[in-house]
Amino acid sequence: MTSGPEPPTTDEPLHEVARTLAAVGTAFLGEGTSSYRVERAVQRAGAALGCDKVTALVTLRSVVITAQRGSQSWTESARTTGLHVNADHLDRLESLIRHLPERLTATELHDEVDGILHRPGYYPTWVTAVAVGLACGSFAALSGGHATEISAAFVAAATGQGIRAWLLRRRVNPFAVIALVASIAAGLYLTIVSVVTSLDLVGSANESGFVSSVLFLVPGFPLVSGTLDILRMHVEAGLARLTYGVTVLVMAALGLLAVAGIANPPLPTPTGVTLDPLLVLAFLGWTALGGAGFAVLFNLPPRLAMAAALAAALGNAVRLLLVDNGHATATAALAGATVVGLVAAAVAARTHATRIVLAIPGVIPMVPGAAAYTGLVALSQGDLLPAIERGVEATLVIGSLAIGLALARLLTDREWAFQPA
């Protein structure tokens, strides 16, 4: 007589199981994933640990788990120590939950999660800083900058990222870090450009890299994951993430405005790209470099960083083509982000990587930093009409980027396209 697989062990105290499930939830939450993924991971882990039912309440930084087994139930809460993005950790956590063994103890699962969270990153701090500098230098090139602006944005952003990493390791308030680093990077950029032009090393320089030098502070993950949470009906968690992301943007803007109030740099002017083959290739090359730089910042493995760079280049190519043919910037951003999401889905299907960590680096080069900054400056000067125009433009484009990624998910993921029965 044959028998089926043995049921999961149930002899562990339920409070230990609930505590482990809370640790699983905070591990996912702390690595930057959305609340619906946290809930799904906790429920799968609970089933493997012998629970009949697991419910999870997920907020921006905490989870409340209720585990039920028979007539028993236990509620456990836990809070993550910080919010950051580590794509390697997130992928390994997802793989662990997908391939849980039939028999597993809470202690074993807790140890597995701890082992993942203590894995060192692929890149040392200085490599990450250089990658961020290259990404922001590429954004300066995409904004019409030349060698001076690109080089200044590279140095400013790399320095800013190094300072940010140093301050965050010392647990300085993250919002204060954002404002301080934005002012340091923007001030350093203007200093370098001023010195180079005053020495007559170049004839003139524009301010295209001023905003680009701080684009590494854009909270892409909270803004996109918050939108995705809302679309999955996790409204409270989604609004909390969006609020956090908007607060980060405001703090970065305050840092920029502090420097602008002292130095009074000219406002950046939008630049277009003529569909000349050589210029387009250069444009796409800079876009790919920007995507790769953010992939390194998020600790993607090198092969996946290259995939993120490809997604960025293809998505921005579609956006460029639509803008050049007279389509609205928000419509072009929506189409470009959808392409990024589809490429990320194709790569994820082959590599089992998490889609969002491939998609976010691809859409950040499309963030309208110049429009947002110009609107904030106009607002600070009391020019309400230009402020509203630029603010609406930036909001529509950022929203279109998130919706484009969600649309790609709806097209390629049955769980997204249909509500569970």
C-alpha positions as CSV (number, residue, x, y, z in Angstrom):
1,M,0.0,0.0,0.0
2,T,1.4,3.4,-1.0
3,S,0.8,6.6,0.8
4,G,1.0,10.2,-0.2
5,P,3.4,12.8,1.1
6,E,3.4,13.3,4.8
7,P,1.6,16.4,6.0
8,P,3.6,19.4,7.3
9,T,4.8,19.1,10.9
10,T,2.3,20.6,13.4
11,D,4.1,19.8,16.7
12,E,5.7,23.2,17.0
13,P,4.1,25.8,19.2
14,L,1.9,28.0,17.1
15,H,3.4,31.2,18.5
16,E,6.8,30.1,17.1
17,V,5.3,29.5,13.7
18,A,3.6,32.9,13.8
19,R,6.8,34.6,14.8
20,T,8.6,33.0,11.9
21,L,5.9,34.0,9.5
22,A,6.2,37.6,10.8
23,A,10.0,37.4,10.1
24,V,9.3,36.2,6.6
25,G,6.9,39.1,6.0
26,T,9.3,41.8,7.3
27,A,12.2,40.2,5.3
28,F,10.2,40.7,2.1
29,L,8.9,44.1,3.2
30,G,12.4,45.4,4.1
31,E,13.8,44.5,0.7
32,G,11.3,46.8,-1.1
33,T,8.6,44.5,-2.5
34,S,4.9,45.3,-2.6
35,S,2.4,44.3,0.1
36,Y,0.6,41.8,-2.1
37,R,3.9,39.9,-2.5
38,V,4.4,40.0,1.3
39,E,0.9,38.6,1.9
40,R,1.4,35.8,-0.7
41,A,4.8,34.8,0.7
42,V,3.5,34.6,4.3
43,Q,0.5,32.5,3.2
44,R,2.7,30.0,1.3
45,A,5.1,29.7,4.2
46,G,2.2,29.2,6.6
47,A,0.8,26.4,4.5
48,A,4.3,24.7,4.6
49,L,4.4,25.1,8.4
50,G,1.1,23.4,8.9
51,C,-1.3,26.3,9.3
52,D,-4.8,26.0,8.2
53,K,-5.1,29.7,7.5
54,V,-2.8,32.7,7.6
55,T,-3.9,36.4,7.3
56,A,-1.6,39.3,7.0
57,L,-2.0,43.0,7.5
58,V,0.8,44.8,5.8
59,T,1.7,48.5,6.2
60,L,4.7,50.5,5.0
61,R,7.1,49.1,7.6
62,S,5.3,46.5,9.6
63,V,3.3,43.3,9.3
64,V,0.6,41.7,11.6
65,I,0.3,38.0,11.1
66,T,-2.6,35.8,12.4
67,A,-1.9,32.1,12.1
68,Q,-4.7,29.5,12.6
69,R,-4.3,25.8,13.2
70,G,-7.3,23.8,14.2
71,S,-9.0,25.7,17.0
72,Q,-5.9,27.6,17.9
73,S,-4.9,31.0,16.6
74,W,-2.0,33.4,17.3
75,T,-1.3,36.9,16.2
76,E,2.2,38.3,15.9
77,S,3.4,41.7,14.7
78,A,6.9,42.7,13.5
79,R,8.5,45.8,12.1
80,T,11.3,46.1,9.6
81,T,14.3,48.1,10.6
82,G,14.5,50.1,7.4
83,L,13.4,50.4,3.8
84,H,15.9,49.7,1.0
85,V,16.0,47.7,-2.2
86,N,18.2,44.6,-2.6
87,A,17.2,42.7,-5.7
88,D,19.4,39.7,-5.0
89,H,17.9,39.2,-1.5
90,L,14.4,39.6,-2.9
91,D,15.0,37.1,-5.7
92,R,16.4,34.5,-3.2
93,L,13.5,35.0,-0.8
94,E,11.1,34.5,-3.7
95,S,12.9,31.4,-4.8
96,L,12.9,30.1,-1.2
97,I,9.1,30.5,-0.9
98,R,8.4,29.0,-4.3
99,H,10.4,25.8,-3.5
100,L,9.6,25.2,0.1
101,P,10.0,21.4,1.1
102,E,7.0,19.4,2.1
103,R,8.3,19.1,5.7
104,L,9.8,22.2,7.3
105,T,10.2,23.5,10.8
106,A,9.8,27.1,11.7
107,T,13.4,27.2,13.0
108,E,14.7,25.9,9.6
109,L,12.7,28.5,7.7
110,H,13.8,31.3,10.0
111,D,17.5,30.3,9.6
112,E,17.1,30.2,5.8
113,V,15.6,33.7,5.7
114,D,18.4,35.0,8.0
115,G,21.0,33.5,5.8
116,I,19.6,35.3,2.8
117,L,19.4,38.6,4.6
118,H,23.1,38.4,5.6
119,R,24.4,37.7,2.2
120,P,26.9,40.4,1.1
121,G,26.1,42.5,-2.0
122,Y,27.5,41.8,-5.4
123,Y,29.2,45.2,-5.5
124,P,31.3,47.1,-3.0
125,T,30.2,50.6,-2.0
126,W,32.7,52.4,-4.4
127,V,31.5,50.3,-7.4
128,T,27.9,51.3,-6.6
129,A,28.9,54.9,-6.3
130,V,30.7,54.8,-9.7
131,A,27.7,53.1,-11.3
132,V,25.3,55.7,-9.9
133,G,27.6,58.4,-11.2
134,L,27.6,56.9,-14.7
135,A,23.8,56.6,-14.6
136,C,23.4,60.3,-13.7
137,G,26.0,61.3,-16.2
138,S,24.0,59.5,-18.9
139,F,20.9,61.3,-17.8
140,A,22.8,64.6,-18.3
141,A,23.7,63.5,-21.8
142,L,20.0,62.6,-22.5
143,S,19.1,66.1,-21.3
144,G,21.4,67.7,-23.9
145,G,24.6,68.0,-21.9
146,H,28.1,67.8,-23.3
147,A,31.4,66.6,-21.8
148,T,31.5,69.2,-19.0
149,E,27.9,68.6,-17.8
150,I,28.2,64.8,-18.1
151,S,31.5,64.7,-16.2
152,A,30.2,67.1,-13.5
153,A,27.0,65.1,-13.0
154,F,29.1,61.9,-12.8
155,V,31.3,63.3,-10.0
156,A,28.4,64.9,-8.1
157,A,26.2,61.8,-8.2
158,A,29.0,59.4,-7.3
159,T,30.0,61.6,-4.4
160,G,26.4,62.0,-3.3
161,Q,25.8,58.2,-3.4
162,G,28.9,57.6,-1.3
163,I,27.8,60.1,1.3
164,R,24.3,58.7,1.4
165,A,25.6,55.2,2.0
166,W,27.9,56.4,4.8
167,L,25.1,58.4,6.5
168,L,22.5,55.6,6.2
169,R,25.0,53.1,7.8
170,R,25.0,55.4,10.8
171,R,21.2,55.4,10.9
172,V,20.8,59.1,10.2
173,N,17.2,60.0,9.5
174,P,16.6,59.0,5.9
175,F,14.6,62.1,4.9
176,A,17.3,64.3,6.3
177,V,19.8,62.3,4.3
178,I,17.9,62.8,1.1
179,A,17.7,66.6,1.5
180,L,21.4,66.9,2.5
181,V,22.7,64.6,-0.2
182,A,20.5,66.4,-2.8
183,S,22.0,69.8,-1.8
184,I,25.6,68.4,-1.7
185,A,25.3,66.7,-5.2
186,A,23.6,69.8,-6.8
187,G,26.1,72.2,-5.2
188,L,29.1,70.1,-6.3
189,Y,27.7,69.9,-9.8
190,L,27.4,73.7,-10.0
191,T,30.8,74.2,-8.5
192,I,32.5,71.9,-11.0
193,V,30.8,73.6,-14.0
194,S,31.6,77.1,-12.6
195,V,35.3,76.2,-12.1
196,V,35.6,74.7,-15.6
197,T,34.0,77.6,-17.3
198,S,35.9,80.2,-15.3
199,L,39.2,78.6,-16.4
200,D,38.1,78.9,-20.0
201,L,38.5,75.1,-20.4
202,V,35.2,75.2,-22.3
203,G,33.5,78.0,-24.0
204,S,30.2,77.7,-22.1
205,A,28.1,75.1,-20.2
206,N,24.4,74.7,-19.7
207,E,22.6,73.5,-16.6
208,S,21.2,70.2,-18.1
209,G,23.0,68.2,-15.5
210,F,21.8,70.1,-12.5
211,V,18.7,67.9,-12.0
212,S,20.4,64.9,-13.5
213,S,23.0,64.9,-10.7
214,V,20.3,64.0,-8.1
215,L,18.2,61.6,-10.1
216,F,19.7,58.7,-8.1
217,L,17.5,59.8,-5.3
218,V,14.2,59.2,-7.2
219,P,12.2,56.7,-5.2
220,G,11.2,54.5,-8.1
221,F,10.4,51.4,-6.1
222,P,8.0,53.0,-3.6
223,L,6.2,55.0,-6.3
224,V,5.7,52.0,-8.6
225,S,5.1,49.3,-6.0
226,G,2.6,51.7,-4.3
227,T,0.7,52.0,-7.6
228,L,0.8,48.2,-8.1
229,D,-0.6,47.7,-4.6
230,I,-3.5,50.0,-5.3
231,L,-4.3,48.1,-8.5
232,R,-4.3,44.9,-6.5
233,M,-6.8,46.4,-4.0
234,H,-4.2,46.8,-1.3
235,V,-5.2,50.5,-1.1
236,E,-4.0,51.4,2.4
237,A,-0.5,50.0,1.9
238,G,-0.3,51.5,-1.6
239,L,-1.2,54.9,-0.4
240,A,1.4,54.6,2.4
241,R,4.1,53.8,-0.1
242,L,3.0,56.6,-2.4
243,T,3.1,59.0,0.5
244,Y,6.6,57.9,1.4
245,G,7.7,58.2,-2.2
246,V,6.3,61.7,-2.6
247,T,7.9,62.7,0.7
248,V,11.3,61.6,-0.6
249,L,10.7,63.6,-3.8
250,V,9.8,66.7,-1.8
251,M,12.9,66.4,0.4
252,A,15.1,66.0,-2.7
253,A,13.4,69.0,-4.2
254,L,14.0,71.1,-1.0
255,G,17.7,70.2,-1.3
256,L,17.8,71.3,-4.9
257,L,15.9,74.5,-4.2
258,A,18.2,75.4,-1.3
259,V,21.2,75.3,-3.8
260,A,19.2,77.1,-6.5
261,G,18.2,79.8,-4.1
262,I,21.9,80.6,-3.5
263,A,23.4,79.9,-7.0
264,N,20.3,80.9,-9.1
265,P,21.2,78.6,-12.0
266,P,19.2,78.9,-15.3
267,L,16.2,76.6,-15.5
268,P,16.9,73.5,-17.7
269,T,15.1,73.6,-21.0
270,P,13.6,70.5,-22.6
271,T,15.6,69.0,-25.4
272,G,14.5,66.8,-28.2
273,V,16.3,64.1,-30.2
274,T,16.1,64.1,-33.9
275,L,15.7,60.6,-35.4
276,D,19.1,60.6,-37.0
277,P,20.4,57.0,-36.8
278,L,23.7,57.9,-35.1
279,L,22.0,60.2,-32.6
280,V,19.4,57.6,-31.8
281,L,22.1,55.0,-31.2
282,A,23.9,57.3,-28.9
283,F,20.6,58.2,-27.1
284,L,19.8,54.5,-26.6
285,G,23.4,53.8,-25.4
286,W,23.1,56.5,-22.7
287,T,19.7,55.1,-21.7
288,A,21.1,51.6,-21.4
289,L,24.0,52.9,-19.3
290,G,21.5,54.7,-17.0
291,G,19.4,51.5,-16.6
292,A,22.5,49.5,-15.8
293,G,23.7,52.0,-13.2
294,F,20.4,51.7,-11.3
295,A,20.5,48.0,-11.6
296,V,23.8,48.0,-9.8
297,L,22.4,50.3,-7.2
298,F,19.6,47.8,-6.6
299,N,22.2,44.9,-6.4
300,L,21.1,43.0,-9.4
301,P,23.5,40.3,-10.5
302,P,25.6,41.4,-13.5
303,R,23.7,39.3,-16.1
304,L,20.4,40.7,-14.9
305,A,21.8,44.2,-14.9
306,M,22.5,43.8,-18.6
307,A,18.9,42.7,-19.1
308,A,17.6,45.8,-17.2
309,A,19.8,47.9,-19.5
310,L,18.3,46.3,-22.6
311,A,14.8,46.9,-21.2
312,A,15.6,50.6,-20.6
313,A,17.0,51.0,-24.1
314,L,14.0,49.4,-25.9
315,G,11.4,51.2,-23.7
316,N,13.0,54.6,-24.3
317,A,13.3,53.9,-28.0
318,V,9.5,53.5,-28.2
319,R,9.0,56.6,-26.1
320,L,11.4,58.6,-28.3
321,L,9.6,57.4,-31.5
322,L,6.2,58.4,-30.2
323,V,7.4,61.8,-29.0
324,D,9.1,62.5,-32.3
325,N,5.8,61.8,-34.0
326,G,3.9,64.3,-32.0
327,H,2.3,62.1,-29.2
328,A,1.9,63.5,-25.7
329,T,4.8,62.8,-23.3
330,A,2.5,60.9,-20.9
331,T,1.2,58.6,-23.7
332,A,4.8,58.0,-24.9
333,A,5.9,57.2,-21.3
334,L,3.0,54.8,-20.9
335,A,4.0,52.9,-24.1
336,G,7.7,52.9,-23.2
337,A,7.0,51.6,-19.7
338,T,4.8,48.9,-21.1
339,V,7.6,47.7,-23.3
340,V,10.0,47.8,-20.3
341,G,7.5,45.6,-18.4
342,L,7.1,43.1,-21.2
343,V,10.8,42.8,-21.6
344,A,11.1,42.3,-17.8
345,A,8.4,39.6,-18.0
346,A,10.2,37.8,-20.7
347,V,13.5,37.9,-18.9
348,A,11.9,36.9,-15.6
349,A,10.2,33.9,-17.3
350,R,13.7,32.6,-18.3
351,T,15.6,33.4,-15.2
352,H,12.9,33.3,-12.4
353,A,14.0,36.8,-11.4
354,T,11.5,39.2,-9.8
355,R,9.9,41.4,-12.5
356,I,9.9,44.6,-10.6
357,V,13.7,44.6,-10.0
358,L,14.2,44.3,-13.7
359,A,11.6,46.9,-14.6
360,I,12.3,49.8,-12.3
361,P,15.8,50.5,-13.6
362,G,14.3,50.5,-17.1
363,V,11.8,53.3,-16.4
364,I,13.9,55.6,-14.2
365,P,15.6,57.2,-17.3
366,M,12.1,58.3,-18.4
367,V,11.4,60.2,-15.2
368,P,10.8,63.9,-16.0
369,G,13.2,65.4,-13.6
370,A,13.6,68.7,-15.4
371,A,9.9,69.3,-15.6
372,A,9.4,68.5,-11.9
373,Y,12.2,70.8,-10.9
374,T,11.1,73.6,-13.1
375,G,7.6,73.4,-11.6
376,L,9.0,73.5,-8.1
377,V,11.1,76.5,-8.8
378,A,8.1,78.3,-10.4
379,L,6.0,77.4,-7.3
380,S,8.7,78.8,-5.0
381,Q,8.7,82.1,-7.0
382,G,4.9,82.4,-6.9
383,D,4.4,81.7,-10.6
384,L,1.4,79.4,-10.2
385,L,0.5,78.8,-13.8
386,P,3.9,77.5,-14.9
387,A,4.1,75.6,-11.7
388,I,0.8,73.9,-12.3
389,E,1.6,73.1,-15.9
390,R,5.0,71.5,-15.1
391,G,3.6,69.8,-12.0
392,V,0.8,68.2,-14.0
393,E,3.1,67.2,-16.7
394,A,5.5,65.5,-14.3
395,T,2.7,63.8,-12.4
396,L,1.1,62.4,-15.5
397,V,4.4,61.0,-16.8
398,I,5.3,59.4,-13.5
399,G,1.8,57.9,-13.2
400,S,2.0,56.7,-16.8
401,L,5.3,54.9,-16.1
402,A,3.7,53.0,-13.2
403,I,0.5,52.2,-15.1
404,G,2.6,51.0,-18.1
405,L,4.4,48.5,-15.9
406,A,1.0,47.4,-14.4
407,L,-0.4,47.0,-17.9
408,A,2.5,44.7,-18.9
409,R,1.8,42.7,-15.8
410,L,-1.9,42.4,-16.6
411,L,-1.0,41.2,-20.1
412,T,1.4,38.5,-18.9
413,D,0.2,37.4,-15.5
414,R,-3.1,35.6,-15.0
415,E,-3.1,36.3,-11.3
416,W,-3.2,40.0,-12.2
417,A,-5.8,39.7,-15.0
418,F,-8.4,37.9,-13.0
419,Q,-9.6,38.1,-9.4
420,P,-9.2,34.9,-7.4
421,A,-12.4,32.8,-7.1
